[in-house]
């Protein structure tokens, strides 16, 4: 049997009843037997060993066949998003200042309030090291104050193709993304300007597991979304009747998004 056509599931140590220990490549898993080849063996020989003879292993590859479907929830910190860019626009248009409060202390403007990025993920393995699925990302919901009050929300949907390393502890997912964003200029509870935009892009999602069990897992992740086109927001005028002017002119921004965080999931 040629080993070239055999997918590599994991690398492990095998111990036999006679005390012999071998460093092996695990190729296939059956209900009662493990098919493997000795690490570095060039003879294309395939060996078999029963489950009872398997004394030690760091990773059980059978779970990928028993539970190929997973659902995950993630939360993290956004390092790049709408709030960051709106803060920059406010500063460029002269709204950076520090105000003393009546009770002491200082408050710097502009300032932002934004929800942590949340995401829901579905995935189905189609082979030991490949899978497909989708990610629904609630990227940011919040507002920026200091100049015109600009509220924003954003959602990203990405169908993904995933690739795992041999031990299934690290993963890289990539796919085309559809991003919806909403920007609203609100003063005294009244919406003065509302803009909805939809942009296509590419989403790259990487993760590494530090807690891995048959039924559940915990991973750290980093997610990057790159749109293929920028968007125009504004202009945002003053609400003063005595000094009507344009507070922020129409501006182009990119809806890039980068976040890191924690992901928790279950397998079915």
Buried (B, 14 or more C-beta within 10 A) or exposed (E): EEBEEBEBBBBBBBBEEEEEEBEBBBBBBEEEEBBBBBEEBEEEEBBEBEEEEBEEBEBBBBBBBEBBEBBBEBBBEBEBBBBBBBBBBBBEBEBBEEEEEEEEEEEEBBEBEBBBBBBEBBBEBEEBBEBBBBBEBBBBBBBBBBBBBBBBBBBBBBBBEBEBEBBBBBBBBBBEBBBBBBBBBBBEEEEBBEBEBEBEBBBBBBBEBEEBEEEBBBBBBBBBBBBEEBBEBBBBBBBEEEEEEEBBEEBEBBBBBBBBBBBBBBBE
